[in-house]
Amino acid sequence: MNLPNYITLSRIVSIPLLIWLLSSNRFSSVHGEKELLASALFIAASITDGIDGYLARKRGQITTIGMLLDPLADKLLIAAAFVTLVQFNPSMVPAWMAVVIIGREFLVSGLRSIAASEGFTIEASDLGKFKMFVQIVSVVGVILAHRWKEWPVYGNFFFPVHTIAAVSIWFMVVLSLVSAGDYFAAFWSKIDRRVVKRRRRAFVLSRRRKRDVAAT
């Protein structure tokens, strides 16, 4: 175990705490204590996703367990957040939205697993990285929209919490579908090239065998 792995583990540990904060009545929502704590926890957990990878690369501490835990922690955090939001704020996050968003995460994991078994990798696209940012905005927005529709900022200016949450969660659904298609296209192009190479290799080997048989 090293520092990047401990940071990844802290993200996993934060998951049951996030579920507990949003599901229990331990904290009051009268003044928004529950929503603020849950939002801060989710933001902190999401930030660790970038920190652990950066430290692992910089320190040369990329390990097998880290490669296993990092994507697992990401998927568990997103799945836990959206499943809990279906109960916490169902008017903004219906069950089908959670299914689409979570399904995309596990689809990409499945494609990467198949790619790894075939000996190649699917790199995270810029669209996938942008999706992570939208993910944070949408989850935090929906949590805060449970308590506030607007957030007074200065004078007569109000921050439209509910509107931003509604737009970002729908954008998140669209982005999940588009990025899933992007990953699938990248996967298909690479697997298709490998199939073509295998067929060519098999054809060449079969011709060599026929020549060897004819020569004997």
C-alpha positions as YAML, in Angstrom:
chain: A
units: angstrom
residues:
- id: 1
  name: MET
  ca: [0.00, 0.00, 0.00]
- id: 2
  name: ASN
  ca: [1.17, 3.53, -0.73]
- id: 3
  name: LEU
  ca: [-0.19, 7.09, -0.47]
- id: 4
  name: PRO
  ca: [-2.15, 7.07, -3.78]
- id: 5
  name: ASN
  ca: [-3.81, 3.79, -2.77]
- id: 6
  name: TYR
  ca: [-4.76, 5.18, 0.65]
- id: 7
  name: ILE
  ca: [-6.32, 8.19, -1.08]
- id: 8
  name: THR
  ca: [-8.30, 5.83, -3.32]
- id: 9
  name: LEU
  ca: [-9.43, 3.88, -0.24]
- id: 10
  name: SER
  ca: [-10.59, 7.13, 1.37]
- id: 11
  name: ARG
  ca: [-12.91, 7.59, -1.63]
- id: 12
  name: ILE
  ca: [-14.38, 4.13, -1.04]
- id: 13
  name: VAL
  ca: [-14.78, 4.83, 2.69]
- id: 14
  name: SER
  ca: [-16.65, 8.06, 1.89]
- id: 15
  name: ILE
  ca: [-19.35, 6.15, -0.01]
- id: 16
  name: PRO
  ca: [-21.26, 4.68, 2.98]
- id: 17
  name: LEU
  ca: [-20.86, 8.04, 4.75]
- id: 18
  name: LEU
  ca: [-22.47, 9.83, 1.80]
- id: 19
  name: ILE
  ca: [-25.36, 7.34, 1.74]
- id: 20
  name: TRP
  ca: [-25.81, 7.77, 5.50]
- id: 21
  name: LEU
  ca: [-25.83, 11.57, 5.27]
- id: 22
  name: LEU
  ca: [-28.49, 11.62, 2.54]
- id: 23
  name: SER
  ca: [-30.64, 8.79, 3.90]
- id: 24
  name: SER
  ca: [-30.68, 9.41, 7.63]
- id: 25
  name: ASN
  ca: [-32.49, 12.07, 9.67]
- id: 26
  name: ARG
  ca: [-29.45, 12.65, 11.85]
- id: 27
  name: PHE
  ca: [-28.86, 16.06, 10.33]
- id: 28
  name: SER
  ca: [-31.54, 18.68, 9.82]
- id: 29
  name: SER
  ca: [-32.49, 20.09, 6.43]
- id: 30
  name: VAL
  ca: [-34.08, 23.18, 7.94]
- id: 31
  name: HIS
  ca: [-31.00, 25.29, 7.35]
- id: 32
  name: GLY
  ca: [-29.47, 22.97, 4.78]
- id: 33
  name: GLU
  ca: [-26.86, 21.34, 7.04]
- id: 34
  name: LYS
  ca: [-27.45, 17.90, 5.51]
- id: 35
  name: GLU
  ca: [-27.25, 19.16, 1.94]
- id: 36
  name: LEU
  ca: [-24.09, 21.21, 2.55]
- id: 37
  name: LEU
  ca: [-22.29, 18.35, 4.31]
- id: 38
  name: ALA
  ca: [-23.24, 15.82, 1.63]
- id: 39
  name: SER
  ca: [-22.19, 18.21, -1.15]
- id: 40
  name: ALA
  ca: [-18.83, 18.92, 0.51]
- id: 41
  name: LEU
  ca: [-18.21, 15.20, 1.01]
- id: 42
  name: PHE
  ca: [-19.03, 14.34, -2.60]
- id: 43
  name: ILE
  ca: [-16.82, 17.14, -3.95]
- id: 44
  name: ALA
  ca: [-13.93, 16.05, -1.72]
- id: 45
  name: ALA
  ca: [-14.34, 12.40, -2.77]
- id: 46
  name: SER
  ca: [-14.48, 13.38, -6.46]
- id: 47
  name: ILE
  ca: [-11.31, 15.49, -6.15]
- id: 48
  name: THR
  ca: [-9.40, 12.49, -4.78]
- id: 49
  name: ASP
  ca: [-10.01, 10.78, -8.14]
- id: 50
  name: GLY
  ca: [-7.57, 13.17, -9.77]
- id: 51
  name: ILE
  ca: [-5.14, 13.37, -6.85]
- id: 52
  name: ASP
  ca: [-4.47, 9.64, -6.49]
- id: 53
  name: GLY
  ca: [-3.74, 9.17, -10.20]
- id: 54
  name: TYR
  ca: [-1.49, 12.24, -10.33]
- id: 55
  name: LEU
  ca: [0.53, 11.13, -7.29]
- id: 56
  name: ALA
  ca: [0.81, 7.55, -8.55]
- id: 57
  name: ARG
  ca: [2.26, 8.74, -11.87]
- id: 58
  name: LYS
  ca: [4.52, 11.39, -10.34]
- id: 59
  name: ARG
  ca: [5.95, 9.05, -7.67]
- id: 60
  name: GLY
  ca: [6.12, 6.04, -9.94]
- id: 61
  name: GLN
  ca: [3.77, 4.19, -7.58]
- id: 62
  name: ILE
  ca: [1.37, 2.69, -10.11]
- id: 63
  name: THR
  ca: [0.43, -0.69, -8.65]
- id: 64
  name: THR
  ca: [-1.88, -3.54, -9.62]
- id: 65
  name: ILE
  ca: [-4.11, -2.95, -6.61]
- id: 66
  name: GLY
  ca: [-4.28, 0.75, -7.46]
- id: 67
  name: MET
  ca: [-5.30, -0.04, -11.05]
- id: 68
  name: LEU
  ca: [-8.04, -2.25, -9.63]
- id: 69
  name: LEU
  ca: [-9.28, 0.03, -6.84]
- id: 70
  name: ASP
  ca: [-9.30, 3.37, -8.71]
- id: 71
  name: PRO
  ca: [-11.94, 2.57, -11.36]
- id: 72
  name: LEU
  ca: [-13.88, 0.49, -8.82]
- id: 73
  name: ALA
  ca: [-14.00, 3.44, -6.40]
- id: 74
  name: ASP
  ca: [-15.21, 5.73, -9.21]
- id: 75
  name: LYS
  ca: [-18.01, 3.41, -10.26]
- id: 76
  name: LEU
  ca: [-19.12, 2.75, -6.68]
- id: 77
  name: LEU
  ca: [-19.17, 6.47, -5.84]
- id: 78
  name: ILE
  ca: [-21.30, 7.37, -8.86]
- id: 79
  name: ALA
  ca: [-23.62, 4.39, -8.42]
- id: 80
  name: ALA
  ca: [-24.11, 5.14, -4.71]
- id: 81
  name: ALA
  ca: [-24.70, 8.84, -5.37]
- id: 82
  name: PHE
  ca: [-27.37, 8.39, -8.04]
- id: 83
  name: VAL
  ca: [-29.13, 5.47, -6.36]
- id: 84
  name: THR
  ca: [-29.38, 7.54, -3.17]
- id: 85
  name: LEU
  ca: [-30.55, 10.61, -5.08]
- id: 86
  name: VAL
  ca: [-33.48, 8.61, -6.49]
- id: 87
  name: GLN
  ca: [-34.74, 8.42, -2.90]
- id: 88
  name: PHE
  ca: [-33.42, 11.79, -1.71]
- id: 89
  name: ASN
  ca: [-34.76, 13.94, -4.56]
- id: 90
  name: PRO
  ca: [-36.99, 11.75, -6.78]
- id: 91
  name: SER
  ca: [-38.61, 14.71, -8.53]
- id: 92
  name: MET
  ca: [-35.25, 15.57, -10.13]
- id: 93
  name: VAL
  ca: [-33.68, 12.11, -10.42]
- id: 94
  name: PRO
  ca: [-36.23, 9.46, -11.46]
- id: 95
  name: ALA
  ca: [-35.08, 5.85, -11.40]
- id: 96
  name: TRP
  ca: [-34.63, 5.58, -15.18]
- id: 97
  name: MET
  ca: [-32.07, 8.40, -15.13]
- id: 98
  name: ALA
  ca: [-30.03, 6.59, -12.50]
- id: 99
  name: VAL
  ca: [-30.20, 3.39, -14.57]
- id: 100
  name: VAL
  ca: [-28.91, 5.17, -17.70]
- id: 101
  name: ILE
  ca: [-26.05, 6.91, -15.88]
- id: 102
  name: ILE
  ca: [-24.98, 3.88, -13.83]
- id: 103
  name: GLY
  ca: [-25.43, 1.56, -16.82]
- id: 104
  name: ARG
  ca: [-23.02, 3.70, -18.83]
- id: 105
  name: GLU
  ca: [-20.37, 3.38, -16.11]
- id: 106
  name: PHE
  ca: [-20.54, -0.41, -16.06]
- id: 107
  name: LEU
  ca: [-20.73, -0.64, -19.86]
- id: 108
  name: VAL
  ca: [-17.43, 1.25, -20.13]
- id: 109
  name: SER
  ca: [-15.91, -0.97, -17.41]
- id: 110
  name: GLY
  ca: [-17.00, -4.05, -19.35]
- id: 111
  name: LEU
  ca: [-15.52, -2.76, -22.61]
- id: 112
  name: ARG
  ca: [-12.24, -1.97, -20.86]
- id: 113
  name: SER
  ca: [-12.13, -5.44, -19.33]
- id: 114
  name: ILE
  ca: [-12.65, -7.10, -22.71]
- id: 115
  name: ALA
  ca: [-10.05, -4.78, -24.26]
- id: 116
  name: ALA
  ca: [-7.54, -5.70, -21.54]
- id: 117
  name: SER
  ca: [-8.15, -9.42, -22.15]
- id: 118
  name: GLU
  ca: [-7.46, -8.80, -25.84]
- id: 119
  name: GLY
  ca: [-4.20, -7.02, -25.08]
- id: 120
  name: PHE
  ca: [-5.10, -3.37, -25.73]
- id: 121
  name: THR
  ca: [-6.45, -0.42, -23.75]
- id: 122
  name: ILE
  ca: [-9.16, 2.17, -24.28]
- id: 123
  name: GLU
  ca: [-7.89, 5.53, -23.10]
- id: 124
  name: ALA
  ca: [-10.20, 7.98, -21.36]
- id: 125
  name: SER
  ca: [-11.48, 10.42, -23.97]
- id: 126
  name: ASP
  ca: [-11.81, 14.19, -23.50]
- id: 127
  name: LEU
  ca: [-15.57, 13.65, -23.58]
- id: 128
  name: GLY
  ca: [-15.28, 11.18, -20.71]
- id: 129
  name: LYS
  ca: [-13.21, 13.64, -18.69]
- id: 130
  name: PHE
  ca: [-15.74, 16.42, -19.32]
- id: 131
  name: LYS
  ca: [-18.48, 14.01, -18.21]
- id: 132
  name: MET
  ca: [-16.77, 13.74, -14.82]
- id: 133
  name: PHE
  ca: [-17.04, 17.52, -14.35]
- id: 134
  name: VAL
  ca: [-20.72, 17.53, -15.35]
- id: 135
  name: GLN
  ca: [-21.21, 14.59, -12.99]
- id: 136
  name: ILE
  ca: [-19.97, 16.60, -10.02]
- id: 137
  name: VAL
  ca: [-22.10, 19.63, -10.95]
- id: 138
  name: SER
  ca: [-25.23, 17.53, -11.43]
- id: 139
  name: VAL
  ca: [-24.92, 15.54, -8.19]
- id: 140
  name: VAL
  ca: [-24.09, 18.60, -6.07]
- id: 141
  name: GLY
  ca: [-26.80, 20.62, -7.81]
- id: 142
  name: VAL
  ca: [-29.49, 17.99, -7.14]
- id: 143
  name: ILE
  ca: [-28.43, 17.69, -3.50]
- id: 144
  name: LEU
  ca: [-28.58, 21.46, -2.95]
- id: 145
  name: ALA
  ca: [-31.84, 21.78, -4.93]
- id: 146
  name: HIS
  ca: [-33.47, 19.56, -2.29]
- id: 147
  name: ARG
  ca: [-33.26, 22.54, 0.08]
- id: 148
  name: TRP
  ca: [-32.91, 25.64, -2.12]
- id: 149
  name: LYS
  ca: [-34.52, 26.68, -5.40]
- id: 150
  name: GLU
  ca: [-32.48, 29.86, -5.42]
- id: 151
  name: TRP
  ca: [-29.45, 30.90, -3.42]
- id: 152
  name: PRO
  ca: [-29.19, 34.57, -2.43]
- id: 153
  name: VAL
  ca: [-25.78, 35.88, -3.40]
- id: 154
  name: TYR
  ca: [-25.76, 39.67, -3.41]
- id: 155
  name: GLY
  ca: [-28.58, 42.20, -3.27]
- id: 156
  name: ASN
  ca: [-31.33, 41.13, -5.65]
- id: 157
  name: PHE
  ca: [-29.12, 38.57, -7.39]
- id: 158
  name: PHE
  ca: [-30.02, 34.90, -6.79]
- id: 159
  name: PHE
  ca: [-28.06, 31.86, -7.88]
- id: 160
  name: PRO
  ca: [-30.56, 29.56, -9.71]
- id: 161
  name: VAL
  ca: [-29.73, 26.30, -7.90]
- id: 162
  name: HIS
  ca: [-32.82, 24.39, -9.05]
- id: 163
  name: THR
  ca: [-32.46, 25.44, -12.70]
- id: 164
  name: ILE
  ca: [-28.77, 24.55, -12.84]
- id: 165
  name: ALA
  ca: [-29.48, 21.18, -11.20]
- id: 166
  name: ALA
  ca: [-32.28, 20.38, -13.67]
- id: 167
  name: VAL
  ca: [-30.22, 21.37, -16.73]
- id: 168
  name: SER
  ca: [-27.07, 19.58, -15.55]
- id: 169
  name: ILE
  ca: [-28.83, 16.30, -14.70]
- id: 170
  name: TRP
  ca: [-30.46, 16.15, -18.16]
- id: 171
  name: PHE
  ca: [-27.16, 17.11, -19.75]
- id: 172
  name: MET
  ca: [-25.55, 14.35, -17.71]
- id: 173
  name: VAL
  ca: [-27.95, 11.78, -19.17]
- id: 174
  name: VAL
  ca: [-27.28, 12.92, -22.75]
- id: 175
  name: LEU
  ca: [-23.53, 13.05, -22.14]
- id: 176
  name: SER
  ca: [-23.57, 9.55, -20.63]
- id: 177
  name: LEU
  ca: [-25.22, 8.16, -23.76]
- id: 178
  name: VAL
  ca: [-22.91, 10.05, -26.14]
- id: 179
  name: SER
  ca: [-19.72, 9.15, -24.24]
- id: 180
  name: ALA
  ca: [-20.84, 5.51, -24.05]
- id: 181
  name: GLY
  ca: [-21.20, 5.54, -27.84]
- id: 182
  name: ASP
  ca: [-17.77, 7.18, -28.12]
- id: 183
  name: TYR
  ca: [-16.14, 4.46, -26.00]
- id: 184
  name: PHE
  ca: [-17.96, 1.73, -27.91]
- id: 185
  name: ALA
  ca: [-16.80, 3.16, -31.25]
- id: 186
  name: ALA
  ca: [-13.19, 3.25, -30.00]
- id: 187
  name: PHE
  ca: [-13.51, -0.31, -28.71]
- id: 188
  name: TRP
  ca: [-15.09, -1.61, -31.93]
- id: 189
  name: SER
  ca: [-12.47, -0.06, -34.18]
- id: 190
  name: LYS
  ca: [-9.63, -1.66, -32.21]
- id: 191
  name: ILE
  ca: [-11.28, -5.08, -31.83]
- id: 192
  name: ASP
  ca: [-12.19, -5.05, -35.54]
- id: 193
  name: ARG
  ca: [-8.57, -4.44, -36.52]
- id: 194
  name: ARG
  ca: [-7.47, -7.31, -34.30]
- id: 195
  name: VAL
  ca: [-10.02, -9.66, -35.86]
- id: 196
  name: VAL
  ca: [-8.77, -8.70, -39.35]
- id: 197
  name: LYS
  ca: [-5.14, -9.36, -38.29]
- id: 198
  name: ARG
  ca: [-6.10, -12.75, -36.84]
- id: 199
  name: ARG
  ca: [-7.87, -13.76, -40.04]
- id: 200
  name: ARG
  ca: [-4.87, -12.72, -42.13]
- id: 201
  name: ARG
  ca: [-2.51, -14.62, -39.84]
- id: 202
  name: ALA
  ca: [-4.74, -17.70, -39.96]
- id: 203
  name: PHE
  ca: [-4.90, -17.44, -43.78]
- id: 204
  name: VAL
  ca: [-1.11, -17.17, -44.10]
- id: 205
  name: LEU
  ca: [-0.58, -20.13, -41.75]
- id: 206
  name: SER
  ca: [-3.09, -22.27, -43.64]
- id: 207
  name: ARG
  ca: [-1.34, -21.53, -46.97]
- id: 208
  name: ARG
  ca: [2.03, -22.43, -45.45]
- id: 209
  name: ARG
  ca: [0.67, -25.72, -44.18]
- id: 210
  name: LYS
  ca: [-0.76, -26.55, -47.61]
- id: 211
  name: ARG
  ca: [2.63, -25.82, -49.18]
- id: 212
  name: ASP
  ca: [4.41, -27.99, -46.62]
- id: 213
  name: VAL
  ca: [1.98, -30.86, -47.26]
- id: 214
  name: ALA
  ca: [2.39, -30.50, -51.02]
- id: 215
  name: ALA
  ca: [6.17, -30.50, -50.68]
- id: 216
  name: THR
  ca: [6.14, -33.75, -48.76]
...
